[in-house]
Amino acid sequence: MTSHVLPRSRSSWWGLIPFAVAVAVAALIGGLGVAGTASEYQSLEQPSWAPPSWLFGPVWTTLYAMIAVAGWLVWRRTGWTTALNVYAVQLVLNAVWTPIFFGFGRYGLALVDIVVLWLLIGVTIYLFRPISRPAAWLLVPYWAWVTFATALNAAIWHLN
């Protein structure tokens, strides 16, 4: 029977720090993109099912924590691989969506970004699953929320 022993550097909780920092940077970029935009969001024509602006902060805080842990779990098993390259690209697309949507008011371009983001989250889940099922499952709520956000982005673009 063979046991799989992680290199000491990947077995430690310290390895989570770079993933937490990367996710925090994405969140910070998004946060700067929405600073003071609650009134802008409220002034947009929105579908009846649009959530209140206060809901986004708690949801994204939870999702970002799950995204960081998912990346770390995969890294612990494999080191940096193609799966984590895709993970990194989707995180960049996540970070730039908010400035595109709110900062520049480019709802159509933001829709293109979020559709590609949605696809890459799906690819990331697919690539993570054989490496770490818990990591893949941690990304499912994120994918579901981005599915909802994509529909909301499309509706807002159409209405405005």
GIDADA-V984052 format. One record per residue. N is the residue number from 0. RES is the residue in one small letter. NEAR is the number of other C-alpha atoms within 10 Angstrom. D_LAST is the distance of its C-alpha to the last C-alpha in Angstrom with 1 decimal. Layout:
# GIDADA-V984052
n: [N,N]
res: [RES,RES]
near: [NEAR,NEAR]
d_last: [D_LAST,D_LAST]
This chain:
# GIDADA-V984052
n: [0,1,2,3,4,5,6,7,8,9,10,11,12,13,14,15,16,17,18,19,20,21,22,23,24,25,26,27,28,29,30,31,32,33,34,35,36,37,38,39,40,41,42,43,44,45,46,47,48,49,50,51,52,53,54,55,56,57,58,59,60,61,62,63,64,65,66,67,68,69,70,71,72,73,74,75,76,77,78,79,80,81,82,83,84,85,86,87,88,89,90,91,92,93,94,95,96,97,98,99,100,101,102,103,104,105,106,107,108,109,110,111,112,113,114,115,116,117,118,119,120,121,122,123,124,125,126,127,128,129,130,131,132,133,134,135,136,137,138,139,140,141,142,143,144,145,146,147,148,149,150,151,152,153,154,155,156,157,158,159]
res: [m,t,s,h,v,l,p,r,s,r,s,s,w,w,g,l,i,p,f,a,v,a,v,a,v,a,a,l,i,g,g,l,g,v,a,g,t,a,s,e,y,q,s,l,e,q,p,s,w,a,p,p,s,w,l,f,g,p,v,w,t,t,l,y,a,m,i,a,v,a,g,w,l,v,w,r,r,t,g,w,t,t,a,l,n,v,y,a,v,q,l,v,l,n,a,v,w,t,p,i,f,f,g,f,g,r,y,g,l,a,l,v,d,i,v,v,l,w,l,l,i,g,v,t,i,y,l,f,r,p,i,s,r,p,a,a,w,l,l,v,p,y,w,a,w,v,t,f,a,t,a,l,n,a,a,i,w,h,l,n]
near: [3,4,5,7,9,13,11,8,10,18,14,11,10,11,15,18,13,13,22,19,12,16,26,18,15,19,21,13,18,20,17,14,20,17,10,11,15,13,9,11,15,11,9,12,14,18,13,6,7,15,11,10,12,9,9,10,12,9,13,14,14,12,20,21,15,21,23,22,21,24,27,24,23,24,22,21,16,15,15,12,11,11,21,19,12,17,21,18,15,22,21,17,19,22,21,19,23,23,18,19,20,21,16,12,14,14,20,16,15,24,23,15,20,25,20,15,23,23,14,20,25,17,16,24,24,14,18,24,16,11,17,19,15,14,23,23,16,19,24,17,15,20,20,13,16,19,17,13,17,20,17,18,23,18,17,19,20,13,11,9]
d_last: [62.0,59.7,57.7,54.6,55.0,52.1,52.9,53.3,50.2,47.9,49.6,48.7,45.9,45.6,43.8,40.8,40.3,38.8,36.3,35.4,35.1,32.8,30.5,30.7,29.7,26.6,25.8,26.6,24.3,21.5,22.8,22.8,19.3,18.2,20.9,19.7,16.1,16.5,15.3,12.2,11.5,12.5,10.3,6.9,6.1,8.4,10.8,14.2,15.8,14.0,17.0,17.8,17.6,21.4,21.8,20.6,23.6,26.3,24.9,24.6,28.0,29.6,28.0,28.9,32.5,32.7,31.4,34.0,36.8,35.9,36.2,39.4,40.9,40.5,41.8,44.8,45.7,45.2,44.5,41.8,41.0,38.4,36.8,36.2,35.0,32.2,31.7,31.4,28.9,26.6,27.0,26.0,22.8,22.2,22.9,20.6,17.4,16.8,17.4,15.2,12.2,13.0,15.6,14.0,10.2,10.6,8.6,10.2,13.5,13.3,13.1,16.2,17.9,17.5,18.7,21.7,22.2,22.4,24.9,27.0,27.2,28.6,31.0,32.0,32.9,34.8,36.7,37.4,38.7,42.1,42.6,41.6,40.3,39.5,37.3,35.5,35.0,33.8,30.8,29.9,28.1,26.0,25.2,24.3,22.0,20.3,20.0,18.2,16.0,15.3,14.2,12.0,10.5,10.0,8.5,5.9,5.3,5.7,3.8,0.0]
